């Protein structure tokens, strides 16, 4: 992601969870600030909005709830 860009990620299946890993850079996501090597899990939402505070590389993995 380029600094200042915003991505709205829509989960593919309702009920899935999402694991987010910041490989490089810094982002705002889910009401918090994440930096290099930070991660979090998200459950119970269908989308996630991510804003790059600086150039960033992310890995997002959808996880089945069942």
PDB file of N, CA, C and O in Angstrom:
ATOM      1  N   UNK A   1       0.839  -1.172   0.000  1.00  0.00           N
ATOM      2  CA  UNK A   1       0.000   0.000   0.000  1.00  0.00           C
ATOM      3  C   UNK A   1       0.888   1.241   0.000  1.00  0.00           C
ATOM      4  O   UNK A   1       1.907   1.292   0.690  1.00  0.00           O
ATOM      5  N   UNK A   2       0.492   2.223  -0.774  1.00  0.00           N
ATOM      6  CA  UNK A   2       1.202   3.490  -0.772  1.00  0.00           C
ATOM      7  C   UNK A   2       0.716   4.364   0.381  1.00  0.00           C
ATOM      8  O   UNK A   2      -0.454   4.312   0.762  1.00  0.00           O
ATOM      9  N   UNK A   3       1.620   5.161   0.929  1.00  0.00           N
ATOM     10  CA  UNK A   3       1.273   6.076   2.021  1.00  0.00           C
ATOM     11  C   UNK A   3       0.033   6.890   1.655  1.00  0.00           C
ATOM     12  O   UNK A   3      -0.046   7.460   0.567  1.00  0.00           O
ATOM     13  N   UNK A   4      -0.933   6.938   2.577  1.00  0.00           N
ATOM     14  CA  UNK A   4      -2.156   7.698   2.376  1.00  0.00           C
ATOM     15  C   UNK A   4      -3.277   6.942   1.694  1.00  0.00           C
ATOM     16  O   UNK A   4      -4.412   7.419   1.675  1.00  0.00           O
ATOM     17  N   UNK A   5      -2.994   5.777   1.132  1.00  0.00           N
ATOM     18  CA  UNK A   5      -4.054   5.019   0.460  1.00  0.00           C
ATOM     19  C   UNK A   5      -4.926   4.298   1.477  1.00  0.00           C
ATOM     20  O   UNK A   5      -4.501   4.004   2.594  1.00  0.00           O
ATOM     21  N   UNK A   6      -6.157   4.022   1.061  1.00  0.00           N
ATOM     22  CA  UNK A   6      -7.125   3.310   1.904  1.00  0.00           C
ATOM     23  C   UNK A   6      -7.652   2.116   1.116  1.00  0.00           C
ATOM     24  O   UNK A   6      -8.010   2.242  -0.055  1.00  0.00           O
ATOM     25  N   UNK A   7      -7.696   0.962   1.768  1.00  0.00           N
ATOM     26  CA  UNK A   7      -8.247  -0.248   1.160  1.00  0.00           C
ATOM     27  C   UNK A   7      -9.392  -0.733   2.038  1.00  0.00           C
ATOM     28  O   UNK A   7      -9.239  -0.866   3.253  1.00  0.00           O
ATOM     29  N   UNK A   8     -10.540  -0.996   1.420  1.00  0.00           N
ATOM     30  CA  UNK A   8     -11.676  -1.601   2.116  1.00  0.00           C
ATOM     31  C   UNK A   8     -11.739  -3.052   1.684  1.00  0.00           C
ATOM     32  O   UNK A   8     -12.133  -3.352   0.557  1.00  0.00           O
ATOM     33  N   UNK A   9     -11.354  -3.953   2.572  1.00  0.00           N
ATOM     34  CA  UNK A   9     -11.335  -5.381   2.264  1.00  0.00           C
ATOM     35  C   UNK A   9     -12.655  -6.007   2.685  1.00  0.00           C
ATOM     36  O   UNK A   9     -13.048  -5.918   3.848  1.00  0.00           O
ATOM     37  N   UNK A  10     -13.337  -6.639   1.735  1.00  0.00           N
ATOM     38  CA  UNK A  10     -14.599  -7.323   1.992  1.00  0.00           C
ATOM     39  C   UNK A  10     -14.321  -8.817   2.118  1.00  0.00           C
ATOM     40  O   UNK A  10     -13.765  -9.417   1.198  1.00  0.00           O
ATOM     41  N   UNK A  11     -14.698  -9.427   3.240  1.00  0.00           N
ATOM     42  CA  UNK A  11     -14.492 -10.858   3.403  1.00  0.00           C
ATOM     43  C   UNK A  11     -15.310 -11.630   2.376  1.00  0.00           C
ATOM     44  O   UNK A  11     -16.406 -11.213   2.000  1.00  0.00           O
ATOM     45  N   UNK A  12     -14.769 -12.756   1.929  1.00  0.00           N
ATOM     46  CA  UNK A  12     -15.419 -13.561   0.898  1.00  0.00           C
ATOM     47  C   UNK A  12     -16.633 -14.324   1.412  1.00  0.00           C
ATOM     48  O   UNK A  12     -17.601 -14.506   0.674  1.00  0.00           O
ATOM     49  N   UNK A  13     -16.599 -14.774   2.661  1.00  0.00           N
ATOM     50  CA  UNK A  13     -17.722 -15.512   3.232  1.00  0.00           C
ATOM     51  C   UNK A  13     -18.135 -14.895   4.562  1.00  0.00           C
ATOM     52  O   UNK A  13     -17.296 -14.658   5.432  1.00  0.00           O
ATOM     53  N   UNK A  14     -19.422 -14.639   4.713  1.00  0.00           N
ATOM     54  CA  UNK A  14     -19.934 -14.132   5.976  1.00  0.00           C
ATOM     55  C   UNK A  14     -19.612 -15.127   7.079  1.00  0.00           C
ATOM     56  O   UNK A  14     -19.820 -16.329   6.916  1.00  0.00           O
ATOM     57  N   UNK A  15     -19.111 -14.635   8.191  1.00  0.00           N
ATOM     58  CA  UNK A  15     -18.778 -15.502   9.315  1.00  0.00           C
ATOM     59  C   UNK A  15     -17.310 -15.874   9.394  1.00  0.00           C
ATOM     60  O   UNK A  15     -16.850 -16.350  10.432  1.00  0.00           O
ATOM     61  N   UNK A  16     -16.558 -15.665   8.307  1.00  0.00           N
ATOM     62  CA  UNK A  16     -15.121 -15.921   8.363  1.00  0.00           C
ATOM     63  C   UNK A  16     -14.449 -14.927   9.298  1.00  0.00           C
ATOM     64  O   UNK A  16     -14.964 -13.838   9.549  1.00  0.00           O
ATOM     65  N   UNK A  17     -13.296 -15.323   9.802  1.00  0.00           N
ATOM     66  CA  UNK A  17     -12.441 -14.406  10.535  1.00  0.00           C
ATOM     67  C   UNK A  17     -11.355 -13.911   9.596  1.00  0.00           C
ATOM     68  O   UNK A  17     -11.215 -14.408   8.478  1.00  0.00           O
ATOM     69  N   UNK A  18     -10.589 -12.932  10.053  1.00  0.00           N
ATOM     70  CA  UNK A  18      -9.516 -12.382   9.241  1.00  0.00           C
ATOM     71  C   UNK A  18      -8.287 -12.193  10.115  1.00  0.00           C
ATOM     72  O   UNK A  18      -8.368 -11.606  11.194  1.00  0.00           O
ATOM     73  N   UNK A  19      -7.162 -12.686   9.650  1.00  0.00           N
ATOM     74  CA  UNK A  19      -5.887 -12.466  10.322  1.00  0.00           C
ATOM     75  C   UNK A  19      -5.111 -11.459   9.484  1.00  0.00           C
ATOM     76  O   UNK A  19      -4.988 -11.613   8.269  1.00  0.00           O
ATOM     77  N   UNK A  20      -4.590 -10.430  10.138  1.00  0.00           N
ATOM     78  CA  UNK A  20      -3.880  -9.350   9.455  1.00  0.00           C
ATOM     79  C   UNK A  20      -2.464  -9.279  10.006  1.00  0.00           C
ATOM     80  O   UNK A  20      -2.261  -9.205  11.218  1.00  0.00           O
ATOM     81  N   UNK A  21      -1.484  -9.301   9.104  1.00  0.00           N
ATOM     82  CA  UNK A  21      -0.077  -9.214   9.476  1.00  0.00           C
ATOM     83  C   UNK A  21       0.546  -8.030   8.741  1.00  0.00           C
ATOM     84  O   UNK A  21       0.416  -7.919   7.521  1.00  0.00           O
ATOM     85  N   UNK A  22       1.221  -7.148   9.472  1.00  0.00           N
ATOM     86  CA  UNK A  22       1.940  -6.042   8.842  1.00  0.00           C
ATOM     87  C   UNK A  22       3.374  -6.508   8.615  1.00  0.00           C
ATOM     88  O   UNK A  22       4.127  -6.722   9.566  1.00  0.00           O
ATOM     89  N   UNK A  23       3.740  -6.662   7.356  1.00  0.00           N
ATOM     90  CA  UNK A  23       5.083  -7.120   7.015  1.00  0.00           C
ATOM     91  C   UNK A  23       6.049  -5.949   7.070  1.00  0.00           C
ATOM     92  O   UNK A  23       7.138  -6.067   7.633  1.00  0.00           O
ATOM     93  N   UNK A  24       5.663  -4.827   6.493  1.00  0.00           N
ATOM     94  CA  UNK A  24       6.465  -3.604   6.504  1.00  0.00           C
ATOM     95  C   UNK A  24       5.541  -2.413   6.628  1.00  0.00           C
ATOM     96  O   UNK A  24       4.389  -2.480   6.200  1.00  0.00           O
ATOM     97  N   UNK A  25       6.016  -1.332   7.202  1.00  0.00           N
ATOM     98  CA  UNK A  25       5.271  -0.081   7.229  1.00  0.00           C
ATOM     99  C   UNK A  25       4.409   0.085   8.456  1.00  0.00           C
ATOM    100  O   UNK A  25       4.616  -0.555   9.487  1.00  0.00           O
ATOM    101  N   UNK A  26       3.420   0.979   8.311  1.00  0.00           N
ATOM    102  CA  UNK A  26       2.531   1.326   9.420  1.00  0.00           C
ATOM    103  C   UNK A  26       1.152   1.637   8.866  1.00  0.00           C
ATOM    104  O   UNK A  26       1.024   2.353   7.872  1.00  0.00           O
ATOM    105  N   UNK A  27       0.111   1.096   9.512  1.00  0.00           N
ATOM    106  CA  UNK A  27      -1.266   1.288   9.050  1.00  0.00           C
ATOM    107  C   UNK A  27      -2.194   1.559  10.221  1.00  0.00           C
ATOM    108  O   UNK A  27      -1.871   1.258  11.371  1.00  0.00           O
ATOM    109  N   UNK A  28      -3.343   2.128   9.916  1.00  0.00           N
ATOM    110  CA  UNK A  28      -4.459   2.212  10.846  1.00  0.00           C
ATOM    111  C   UNK A  28      -5.483   1.187  10.404  1.00  0.00           C
ATOM    112  O   UNK A  28      -5.855   1.141   9.232  1.00  0.00           O
ATOM    113  N   UNK A  29      -5.941   0.365  11.336  1.00  0.00           N
ATOM    114  CA  UNK A  29      -6.948  -0.657  11.021  1.00  0.00           C
ATOM    115  C   UNK A  29      -7.690  -1.031  12.291  1.00  0.00           C
ATOM    116  O   UNK A  29      -7.092  -1.131  13.362  1.00  0.00           O
ATOM    117  N   UNK A  30      -8.990  -1.235  12.168  1.00  0.00           N
ATOM    118  CA  UNK A  30      -9.832  -1.681  13.288  1.00  0.00           C
ATOM    119  C   UNK A  30      -9.668  -0.797  14.519  1.00  0.00           C
ATOM    120  O   UNK A  30      -9.659  -1.288  15.648  1.00  0.00           O
ATOM    121  N   UNK A  31      -9.539   0.502  14.295  1.00  0.00           N
ATOM    122  CA  UNK A  31      -9.452   1.439  15.401  1.00  0.00           C
ATOM    123  C   UNK A  31      -8.097   1.515  16.078  1.00  0.00           C
ATOM    124  O   UNK A  31      -7.959   2.164  17.115  1.00  0.00           O
ATOM    125  N   UNK A  32      -7.098   0.863  15.511  1.00  0.00           N
ATOM    126  CA  UNK A  32      -5.772   0.880  16.125  1.00  0.00           C
ATOM    127  C   UNK A  32      -4.678   1.135  15.110  1.00  0.00           C
ATOM    128  O   UNK A  32      -4.902   1.121  13.900  1.00  0.00           O
ATOM    129  N   UNK A  33      -3.497   1.366  15.637  1.00  0.00           N
ATOM    130  CA  UNK A  33      -2.328   1.612  14.805  1.00  0.00           C
ATOM    131  C   UNK A  33      -1.437   0.374  14.843  1.00  0.00           C
ATOM    132  O   UNK A  33      -1.118  -0.139  15.916  1.00  0.00           O
ATOM    133  N   UNK A  34      -1.040  -0.097  13.673  1.00  0.00           N
ATOM    134  CA  UNK A  34      -0.206  -1.286  13.578  1.00  0.00           C
ATOM    135  C   UNK A  34       1.089  -0.944  12.873  1.00  0.00           C
ATOM    136  O   UNK A  34       1.104  -0.192  11.899  1.00  0.00           O
ATOM    137  N   UNK A  35       2.180  -1.508  13.378  1.00  0.00           N
ATOM    138  CA  UNK A  35       3.503  -1.272  12.800  1.00  0.00           C
ATOM    139  C   UNK A  35       4.093  -2.595  12.328  1.00  0.00           C
ATOM    140  O   UNK A  35       3.490  -3.657  12.486  1.00  0.00           O
ATOM    141  N   UNK A  36       5.274  -2.505  11.751  1.00  0.00           N
ATOM    142  CA  UNK A  36       6.002  -3.671  11.240  1.00  0.00           C
ATOM    143  C   UNK A  36       5.967  -4.815  12.263  1.00  0.00           C
ATOM    144  O   UNK A  36       6.256  -4.624  13.445  1.00  0.00           O
ATOM    145  N   UNK A  37       5.612  -5.992  11.782  1.00  0.00           N
ATOM    146  CA  UNK A  37       5.535  -7.240  12.553  1.00  0.00           C
ATOM    147  C   UNK A  37       4.351  -7.317  13.524  1.00  0.00           C
ATOM    148  O   UNK A  37       4.245  -8.288  14.273  1.00  0.00           O
ATOM    149  N   UNK A  38       3.465  -6.327  13.530  1.00  0.00           N
ATOM    150  CA  UNK A  38       2.245  -6.414  14.335  1.00  0.00           C
ATOM    151  C   UNK A  38       1.228  -7.283  13.609  1.00  0.00           C
ATOM    152  O   UNK A  38       1.280  -7.432  12.388  1.00  0.00           O
ATOM    153  N   UNK A  39       0.305  -7.854  14.373  1.00  0.00           N
ATOM    154  CA  UNK A  39      -0.773  -8.644  13.783  1.00  0.00           C
ATOM    155  C   UNK A  39      -1.992  -8.588  14.686  1.00  0.00           C
ATOM    156  O   UNK A  39      -1.894  -8.236  15.862  1.00  0.00           O
ATOM    157  N   UNK A  40      -3.142  -8.939  14.122  1.00  0.00           N
ATOM    158  CA  UNK A  40      -4.352  -9.079  14.922  1.00  0.00           C
ATOM    159  C   UNK A  40      -5.338  -9.980  14.195  1.00  0.00           C
ATOM    160  O   UNK A  40      -5.224 -10.215  12.992  1.00  0.00           O
ATOM    161  N   UNK A  41      -6.304 -10.476  14.951  1.00  0.00           N
ATOM    162  CA  UNK A  41      -7.388 -11.288  14.404  1.00  0.00           C
ATOM    163  C   UNK A  41      -8.678 -10.495  14.500  1.00  0.00           C
ATOM    164  O   UNK A  41      -8.885  -9.742  15.452  1.00  0.00           O
ATOM    165  N   UNK A  42      -9.539 -10.667  13.516  1.00  0.00           N
ATOM    166  CA  UNK A  42     -10.823  -9.978  13.509  1.00  0.00           C
ATOM    167  C   UNK A  42     -11.918 -11.011  13.282  1.00  0.00           C
ATOM    168  O   UNK A  42     -11.836 -11.824  12.361  1.00  0.00           O
ATOM    169  N   UNK A  43     -12.937 -10.975  14.124  1.00  0.00           N
ATOM    170  CA  UNK A  43     -14.083 -11.882  14.011  1.00  0.00           C
ATOM    171  C   UNK A  43     -15.360 -11.063  14.123  1.00  0.00           C
ATOM    172  O   UNK A  43     -15.380 -10.034  14.798  1.00  0.00           O
ATOM    173  N   UNK A  44     -16.420 -11.509  13.471  1.00  0.00           N
ATOM    174  CA  UNK A  44     -17.730 -10.882  13.623  1.00  0.00           C
ATOM    175  C   UNK A  44     -17.935  -9.640  12.775  1.00  0.00           C
ATOM    176  O   UNK A  44     -18.876  -8.885  13.023  1.00  0.00           O
ATOM    177  N   UNK A  45     -17.099  -9.405  11.797  1.00  0.00           N
ATOM    178  CA  UNK A  45     -17.275  -8.280  10.877  1.00  0.00           C
ATOM    179  C   UNK A  45     -17.125  -8.794   9.451  1.00  0.00           C
ATOM    180  O   UNK A  45     -16.463  -9.805   9.216  1.00  0.00           O
ATOM    181  N   UNK A  46     -17.736  -8.100   8.509  1.00  0.00           N
ATOM    182  CA  UNK A  46     -17.678  -8.533   7.114  1.00  0.00           C
ATOM    183  C   UNK A  46     -16.671  -7.752   6.284  1.00  0.00           C
ATOM    184  O   UNK A  46     -16.401  -8.112   5.138  1.00  0.00           O
ATOM    185  N   UNK A  47     -16.106  -6.675   6.856  1.00  0.00           N
ATOM    186  CA  UNK A  47     -15.145  -5.893   6.107  1.00  0.00           C
ATOM    187  C   UNK A  47     -14.155  -5.222   7.048  1.00  0.00           C
ATOM    188  O   UNK A  47     -14.408  -5.068   8.243  1.00  0.00           O
ATOM    189  N   UNK A  48     -13.029  -4.830   6.481  1.00  0.00           N
ATOM    190  CA  UNK A  48     -11.989  -4.128   7.225  1.00  0.00           C
ATOM    191  C   UNK A  48     -11.462  -3.007   6.353  1.00  0.00           C
ATOM    192  O   UNK A  48     -11.134  -3.218   5.186  1.00  0.00           O
ATOM    193  N   UNK A  49     -11.383  -1.814   6.921  1.00  0.00           N
ATOM    194  CA  UNK A  49     -10.808  -0.667   6.237  1.00  0.00           C
ATOM    195  C   UNK A  49      -9.398  -0.450   6.783  1.00  0.00           C
ATOM    196  O   UNK A  49      -9.196  -0.390   7.996  1.00  0.00           O
ATOM    197  N   UNK A  50      -8.430  -0.333   5.882  1.00  0.00           N
ATOM    198  CA  UNK A  50      -7.025  -0.157   6.265  1.00  0.00           C
ATOM    199  C   UNK A  50      -6.500   1.102   5.595  1.00  0.00           C
ATOM    200  O   UNK A  50      -6.654   1.274   4.386  1.00  0.00           O
ATOM    201  N   UNK A  51      -5.876   1.988   6.379  1.00  0.00           N
ATOM    202  CA  UNK A  51      -5.262   3.203   5.852  1.00  0.00           C
ATOM    203  C   UNK A  51      -3.758   3.130   6.085  1.00  0.00           C
ATOM    204  O   UNK A  51      -3.316   2.874   7.205  1.00  0.00           O
ATOM    205  N   UNK A  52      -2.976   3.351   5.048  1.00  0.00           N
ATOM    206  CA  UNK A  52      -1.511   3.312   5.160  1.00  0.00           C
ATOM    207  C   UNK A  52      -0.998   4.642   5.700  1.00  0.00           C
ATOM    208  O   UNK A  52      -1.173   5.681   5.063  1.00  0.00           O
ATOM    209  N   UNK A  53      -0.370   4.616   6.862  1.00  0.00           N
ATOM    210  CA  UNK A  53       0.243   5.821   7.431  1.00  0.00           C
ATOM    211  C   UNK A  53       1.608   6.077   6.802  1.00  0.00           C
ATOM    212  O   UNK A  53       2.104   7.204   6.800  1.00  0.00           O
ATOM    213  N   UNK A  54       2.203   5.022   6.273  1.00  0.00           N
ATOM    214  CA  UNK A  54       3.413   5.094   5.460  1.00  0.00           C
ATOM    215  C   UNK A  54       3.352   3.914   4.499  1.00  0.00           C
ATOM    216  O   UNK A  54       2.487   3.052   4.650  1.00  0.00           O
ATOM    217  N   UNK A  55       4.241   3.852   3.520  1.00  0.00           N
ATOM    218  CA  UNK A  55       4.215   2.712   2.595  1.00  0.00           C
ATOM    219  C   UNK A  55       4.205   1.418   3.407  1.00  0.00           C
ATOM    220  O   UNK A  55       4.953   1.280   4.375  1.00  0.00           O
ATOM    221  N   UNK A  56       3.354   0.472   3.009  1.00  0.00           N
ATOM    222  CA  UNK A  56       3.183  -0.740   3.823  1.00  0.00           C
ATOM    223  C   UNK A  56       2.938  -1.962   2.957  1.00  0.00           C
ATOM    224  O   UNK A  56       2.423  -1.869   1.843  1.00  0.00           O
ATOM    225  N   UNK A  57       3.320  -3.108   3.498  1.00  0.00           N
ATOM    226  CA  UNK A  57       3.014  -4.414   2.902  1.00  0.00           C
ATOM    227  C   UNK A  57       2.268  -5.224   3.962  1.00  0.00           C
ATOM    228  O   UNK A  57       2.724  -5.342   5.099  1.00  0.00           O
ATOM    229  N   UNK A  58       1.124  -5.776   3.581  1.00  0.00           N
ATOM    230  CA  UNK A  58       0.274  -6.525   4.504  1.00  0.00           C
ATOM    231  C   UNK A  58       0.019  -7.926   3.970  1.00  0.00           C
ATOM    232  O   UNK A  58       0.087  -8.177   2.766  1.00  0.00           O
ATOM    233  N   UNK A  59      -0.275  -8.825   4.892  1.00  0.00           N
ATOM    234  CA  UNK A  59      -0.756 -10.146   4.540  1.00  0.00           C
ATOM    235  C   UNK A  59      -2.093 -10.338   5.248  1.00  0.00           C
ATOM    236  O   UNK A  59      -2.171 -10.232   6.472  1.00  0.00           O
ATOM    237  N   UNK A  60      -3.146 -10.621   4.480  1.00  0.00           N
ATOM    238  CA  UNK A  60      -4.475 -10.862   5.055  1.00  0.00           C
ATOM    239  C   UNK A  60      -4.858 -12.301   4.746  1.00  0.00           C
ATOM    240  O   UNK A  60      -4.757 -12.747   3.603  1.00  0.00           O
ATOM    241  N   UNK A  61      -5.299 -13.030   5.774  1.00  0.00           N
ATOM    242  CA  UNK A  61      -5.694 -14.427   5.608  1.00  0.00           C
ATOM    243  C   UNK A  61      -7.088 -14.611   6.189  1.00  0.00           C
ATOM    244  O   UNK A  61      -7.315 -14.375   7.375  1.00  0.00           O
ATOM    245  N   UNK A  62      -8.016 -15.035   5.341  1.00  0.00           N
ATOM    246  CA  UNK A  62      -9.354 -15.356   5.839  1.00  0.00           C
ATOM    247  C   UNK A  62      -9.338 -16.737   6.468  1.00  0.00           C
ATOM    248  O   UNK A  62      -8.743 -17.676   5.939  1.00  0.00           O
ATOM    249  N   UNK A  63     -10.007 -16.838   7.611  1.00  0.00           N
ATOM    250  CA  UNK A  63     -10.022 -18.071   8.376  1.00  0.00           C
ATOM    251  C   UNK A  63     -11.467 -18.533   8.553  1.00  0.00           C
ATOM    252  O   UNK A  63     -12.290 -17.788   9.086  1.00  0.00           O
ATOM    253  N   UNK A  64     -11.786 -19.752   8.113  1.00  0.00           N
ATOM    254  CA  UNK A  64     -13.141 -20.263   8.307  1.00  0.00           C
ATOM    255  C   UNK A  64     -13.485 -20.334   9.802  1.00  0.00           C
ATOM    256  O   UNK A  64     -12.650 -20.703  10.627  1.00  0.00           O
ATOM    257  N   UNK A  65     -14.721 -19.977  10.129  1.00  0.00           N
ATOM    258  CA  UNK A  65     -15.159 -20.012  11.518  1.00  0.00           C
ATOM    259  C   UNK A  65     -15.438 -21.424  11.997  1.00  0.00           C
ATOM    260  O   UNK A  65     -15.379 -21.690  13.197  1.00  0.00           O
ATOM    261  N   UNK A  66     -15.738 -22.325  11.089  1.00  0.00           N
ATOM    262  CA  UNK A  66     -16.063 -23.699  11.491  1.00  0.00           C
ATOM    263  C   UNK A  66     -14.861 -24.591  11.397  1.00  0.00           C
ATOM    264  O   UNK A  66     -14.951 -25.781  11.698  1.00  0.00           O
TER     265      UNK A  66
END
